Amino acid sequence: MNTQVPAKKPFLSRIWTYSLEMFPVLIYLPYVIALYLCLNFVTQAITTKSIVLDVNGVVGMVTAFFMMLQMRTFDDLKDIEIDKDLFPDRATPRGAVLKKDIQIISGVSFCILLATNLIYGEKTLFVFSIMLLYAVLTFKWFFAEKYHREHVFFTMLTHQPLPVMINFFLIHTALASGWVYEDFEFKHFLLLLIFSLPITAWETSRKIRSADKEDDYETFSKLFGAKKATLIPLTCLLISGILSLYVGFELGLDFTHAIVTLVLIAYVLVYYGRFYLYPTHKNNVLKNTSMIFTTLLFFNLLIHTLLITNVTITL
């Protein structure tokens, strides 16, 4: 087994390397903004027909970013030994980033999450506590690490509720905005699906490979075969797109929302369909396809929602 070579660069330089390779901010930040603003604004739009951006909104945005960073560090820390053997070119195995660096980032993120929600997120503190507790349990593999590592599909079943819980929390920060804490209803459940299913699609897409790229790392394509595995994220993205069309219709959004959504659905069908028919490494752009679809789907819904609602900022 490879051993980690001590990094000679200073701490801030190593953190910068981590931000470039393991948590690219220029990719994740637009995604978080699209996810949070769209989910928050659309939740308020279908609830009160108006949008209020107050301290609850700020709490939600900060929490969304640092929860994503927290999940990234959790994954890196859990897989640090496996990466040494299977992915020696990654930042940690080659010594560009140290384990203690990731632990520091994870610890700082955890403290920021706690401080932000304890001080400013009183209304949604209960939902936040459940979400954070579940995140910690995923980090500890629910105290059954060996079984989880040997059963990737079971791991998906136990870990995928976390993104759903994060979105559930973000919906509640929207419901808590303004003077009245609104109730969670079925229409909010539809939003929860729209924003959670693409995350499941991305998570499964990154664990699908062509046959010539398979190794000892357990993937969905190894478990189900490349074609059957491709149907999992494809189904999630299609359902999300269809539900987005439904919500847009219910909100009375401009017809251009439906046109853009249909184009995005066609985009997904083309690239996922191509890999389904010809599962080669060259055609495996599933992860990027899901990320592009998700970000544009959220922004499309956000922009068209803003066109029909009034926004009030009360910080």
C-alpha positions, 0 to 999 in steps of 0.5 A, spaced: 500 500 500 502 506 498 504 511 504 502 519 503 508 523 502 508 529 506 506 535 503 512 541 502 507 546 501 505 551 506 498 550 509 494 555 505 497 552 498 495 545 500 488 548 502 488 551 495 490 545 492 484 541 495 479 547 493 481 546 486 481 538 485 477 536 490 472 541 492 472 546 486 469 552 488 467 555 481 463 549 480 460 548 487 458 555 488 454 556 482 450 550 484 449 552 491 446 558 489 442 555 484 440 550 488 438 554 494 435 561 491 431 557 487 428 552 492 427 558 497 424 562 492 420 557 489 417 554 496 415 561 498 412 563 491 408 557 491 406 558 499 405 566 499 405 568 492 411 573 495 418 572 496 422 575 503 429 574 504 431 575 511 436 572 516 433 565 515 435 565 508 442 567 509 442 561 514 440 557 509 445 559 504 451 558 509 448 552 511 447 549 504 454 551 502 458 548 508 454 542 508 456 540 501 463 542 503 462 537 510 460 532 506 465 532 501 470 532 507 467 526 510 467 522 503 475 524 503 476 522 510 472 515 509 476 513 503 483 516 504 486 509 505 482 506 498 484 512 494 492 510 496 491 504 492 485 506 487 487 513 485 494 515 487 494 521 482 489 524 487 491 530 491 491 526 498 495 520 496 500 524 492 501 528 498 499 535 495 494 535 501 494 532 508 489 528 512 490 533 517 488 538 512 482 535 510 480 534 518 481 542 519 477 543 513 471 539 516 472 541 523 471 548 521 465 547 517 462 543 522 463 549 527 461 554 522 454 550 521 453 549 528 454 557 530 450 559 524 444 555 526 445 556 534 445 563 533 441 565 527 437 559 526 432 558 532 426 557 528 429 551 524 434 548 529 430 542 530 430 540 523 437 542 522 439 538 528 436 531 525 440 533 518 447 534 522 446 528 526 444 524 520 450 526 516 455 524 522 452 517 522 453 517 514 460 519 516 461 513 521 457 508 516 452 507 521 457 503 525 457 498 520 463 500 515 464 493 513 457 491 510 457 498 507 463 497 503 461 491 501 454 493 498 454 499 494 447 499 493 445 498 500 450 504 501 446 508 496 440 507 500 442 509 507 446 515 504 441 518 499 436 520 505 442 525 507 441 530 500 433 529 501 434 532 509 438 538 506 433 540 501 428 538 507 431 543 511 432 548 506 425 548 504 423 549 512 428 555 512 424 558 506 417 556 510 420 560 516 422 566 512 417 572 514 413 573 520 409 566 519 412 559 519 408 556 514 406 549 514 410 543 510 404 541 504 404 536 499 406 541 494 413 542 498 414 535 497 414 535 490 419 541 490 423 536 495 423 531 489 425 536 484 431 538 488 433 531 491 432 526 485 438 530 481 443 529 487 441 522 487 442 522 479 449 525 480 451 520 485 450 514 481 452 517 475 459 518 478 459 511 480 458 508 473 464 506 468 465 503 461 467 496 462 474 497 460 475 502 466 472 498 471 477 496 477 477 493 484 472 499 486 465 497 487 461 501 482 453 501 480 456 499 473 459 493 476 453 491 480 448 492 475 452 492 468 453 499 465 446 499 461 442 498 467 446 502 471 445 508 467 437 507 467 438 509 475 440 516 474 436 517 467 430 516 471 431 520 476 433 526 472 427 525 467 422 525 473 425 531 476 424 535 469 417 532 469 415 535 476 419 541 474 414 542 468 408 541 473 410 546 478 411 551 472 404 550 470 401 550 477 405 557 478 403 560 471 410 561 469 411 563 462 411 558 456 419 559 455 420 555 462 417 549 459 421 550 452 427 550 456 425 544 461 424 540 455 430 542 451 434 540 458 430 533 458 432 532 451 439 533 452 439 528 458 436 523 453 441 524 448 447 523 452 445 518 457 441 514 451 448 514 447 452 511 453 446 506 454 447 504 447 454 505 446 457 504 453 464 506 452 469 511 456 469 516 451 461 516 451 461 517 459 460 524 460 454 522 465 456 526 471 457 532 467 451 531 464 447 531 470 451 537 473 449 541 467 442 539 467 441 540 474 444 547 475 440 549 468 434 546 471 434 550 477 436 557 474 430 556 469 425 555 475 428 560 479 429 566 473 421 564 471 419 564 478 422 571 479 419 574 473 412 573 477 413 574 484 415 580 488 422 580 492 422 583 499 429 584 503 429 584 510 436 583 513 
